[in-house]
């Protein structure tokens, strides 16, 4: 069965950078819309960034100017480049995408990856 596989999380100092990746596990599935969400303990899961199939992007105000979402359709992968990281960015980051295959579109969540920013 197809999955969204996340990678790139970890521990970084304030002001540093990380790059998250989210890829469909089977090449026969292509990503339509793709996005990144984050959830800190005791908080709601909030949208961080979204990229549409045509490349249009949307960002939460809290990350605008620091984070960049991008995609490589040939690799069925969505990326989140995170620069100038702050301790308030600490959370579990989840990839979400609509996957298309055989004329079917279905929504999937990644397993989550921990991002911790130290002060």
N, C-alpha and C positions, 0 to 999 in steps of 0.2 A: 504494500500500500504506500502511496506517496506521503511524504512528510516535508515540513519546512524545518531545515537544519540551521541553527544559529551558531555563530562562533565569534570570537573577538573580545569577549568581556574579560574583566580582570580588575586589578588594583592599580591605580595611577595617582600620582600626586596632583594637587591643585595646579591648574595652568597647563597640564599635560593633555595628551590626545590619545584617543582610541578609535579604532575602526571596526564596526560591527558588520557582519555579513549574514545574509539569509538566503538560502538556496533551496529550490525544490529538489527533492532527492531523486527524481526521475526526469530524464531529459524530454520525455514526451509531454510533460506538463509545462505550460508557459504561464508566467505571472501576468495577470491583468493589472489591477491596482495593487500597490504594495505600501505598507506603512510600518512604522515603529511606534510602540506604546511603552510606557514605563509605569511601574508601581512600586512605591516605597511602603514599608510596613505601616499598617494602619491607614493607608490612603487608598483612594480610588485609582483605577488604571486609566491613565490619561494619554491622549494622542500626543506624540512628539513631532512626527513628520509623516507626510503622505506624498507618494508620487503616483501620478496617473499613468496609464499606458502610453499616452502621447508625450510624457515628460513633464507635465505641469506639476509643480511642487507646492506644498503647504506646510507651514511650521507653526508650532506653538510659540507665543510671544516670548516665553522664557528661554528659548533656545535660538531664536532668530539671530542671525549674524555669527553664530558659533558652530552650529551643526549644519551639515549638508547631506541630503538624501540623494542617492543616484541609483541607476540601474544599468545592468548589462543584460539585454534581452537574449543575446546569444548564449550566455552562461546561466540563464534563468536565475539571476541573483540580484538582490537589492542590498545596497550598502547604506550605512550611516556613519559618516565621518564626524567625529566629535572633537572639537578643538576648544581650548580655553576652559577646560572642565573645572567645575566648582563642586564643593562638597554637597550642595543641594541637588546635584545631578545623580547622586547615589540612589540606585534603585535596581530592580530587576527589569530588564528590557526585553520586550516581546515583539517578535515579528508577526505581522498579519498580512495575508495576501489572498486574493482571489486567484485560484488556479484553473486554467482552461485546458481541457483535453477532450477530444472526440465530441466536440460541440457541447460540452458540459462545463459549467462554471460553478465552483464550489469554494467556500471560504475556509481557510486553515489558519491555525495559530502555531507559532514555533514554541519550543520547550522553555524558553526564557534563558537569559544569560545575565549573571550578576555583574554590575558595574559599581565599583567602590572608589570614591575620590577622597583621598586623605587631605587634611589641612596642614 
